[in-house]
């Protein structure tokens, strides 16, 4: 009887104790940018599952030590800790719709509360060229014509206009230099960028016809505060081998109805030494400044105005016949958003933008012996348009639909003054761009279906594409056929993710996407812009490329480990390449000949990308990533040119002293590339291995110092996609040390 009484008392005490510690709480989920409720998010908590209501509300009976794990089609997966749940209130989450697709995200500037878990190599970037940041993903290589500037991304063998590069899903810039010294990625200011979204494959049709991928540079969303707040940051760095100094700063003010941010950066570098001691010309001088103005126009409307100016001068391009002497880019953007309540229509976002690039290059900095001529090219491009998108919700499903327009325009003149030979004293001018332009008008839609374990996406784009040439050169007219009028281009994609038991997710994506040829492919006029010194001539009659692609993805997630794999296959019709035309005569006497842009009937690309992230302990983690692409010109039975070799990355990270000290080691192995097209001027590239180490320490809560040793073993190597230096190679930098100091408030 006594034991029975003790047991009863114990049960009563346990019941009373559990009632005391349990708590009732309501939370609400909202979109960070729009403030809209995140409706019907799925949650798991204390052994039970459920959904948020249409207003994003969840009612809980809280239990100590239990985290609330959430999932939503447009917002990904995330968890709230016990202490956050106890406080209740509203929780904000940024939209991550693009993560549905085969993709990766490079975060540049985390929010203050995310710094502790942020990976070391993704800390505040002082890069003077945003293209160089993309190398954090092993699937992305870069075409390099300079040792320090103008890295042009290549993903799965797709390059140039086959990759859709946009800022905030809309704005673009057009390279003024025919040799692409100033690719679109070089016109992005990293210190005005919050993250880079890399959407692999032709699936993100909302943002354009990215035949091989879409790279979206995203700025931070507008963040208004109930109280007036001043914030900012400043960073400095120095790199030994390049003798490069870099700096950037931002200051902002945010209130209830306004936000003002001002940005600035400056960097300068010199020649560097490769591992073998060779000196590579790599001078660069780069500056940028700009700002964002955000206004809240009542309860349902916001307006964001952005302006950016990029300046570059006296930049060495060791692999080209000329150097960049001056590059002046101006970019303007206006974005308006309005929210709606009480109907299926939830928001309309409209963006208008304008970009222009003034570019001058010449050979006056080159040490030429003998100097046969002085040559310069003065070029100008414009890129302007608009994009308007409506978002509608039908229960758990979402529809995005809208229109967009883009115009690209290019003009320029090359001047040659002969210093020797029979033409000594004469000057000649050529027109590489011929005042050419391309206009695009498009309709697009994307429909997302969200079920508990299944997410489907269907998207399409219809584009009217027209090219025009205002100043046709006689030599161009003699070898091409004029084309005019709008050409319709239709693209479709479909795919989805299925959540399997025990943390597995499988995805399947398929698309048939078309891309009309770009300005260079249509209108370049006897100008050497390829891998070798052959001049190229465009063809306005080129057919659009058609990419028939499928991606199969598999992911496993547990508390400590994430494993993902992406296998893709791409069958491309009318692939645009170049071929030597022996019947054409080059404009410059020492050029070996002329290449003509042509369509290849059939090409195939296939490959795999994998990543493993493993947290061994609370303070030790490591990561392994691998990417490989095999690309074949099926019509001519030769490899497609400019395809990067297999690339493997491994990193080991330690976080010590309550996360104040972060240490990382990095290893990279790149395989030999012998799948080359010798007719394109390619050569076999040897394998190489790289090691580096870095350490960062928070001296104070808002002051951080970071030191790194790159290419620790002083390896002599060059990337497969780097342009050759005459008979030599554009070697990458040897061992280099850098030091960075960052302060935020």
PyMOL commands that set and color helices and strands:
alter all, ss='L'
color gray80, all
select helices_A, chain A and resi 2-21+82-87+97-100+112-117+120-122+130-136+160-162+184-187+190-192+205-207+474-477+501-503+519-523+678-680
alter helices_A, ss='H'
color red, helices_A
select strands_A, chain A and resi 23-31+42-45+48-51+57-62+68-72+76-80+89-93+103-107+140-143+152-155+158-159+163-167+195-200+213-218+229-239+244-254+258-269+272-273+279-280+284-296+301-315+323-339+345-362+373-394+397-418+427-430+436-450+454-469+487-499+504-515+535-537+545-557+561-580+594-615+620-633+638-639+647-656+661-670+688-700+703-710+724-725+728-729+736-744
alter strands_A, ss='S'
color yellow, strands_A
deselect
rebuild
show_as cartoon
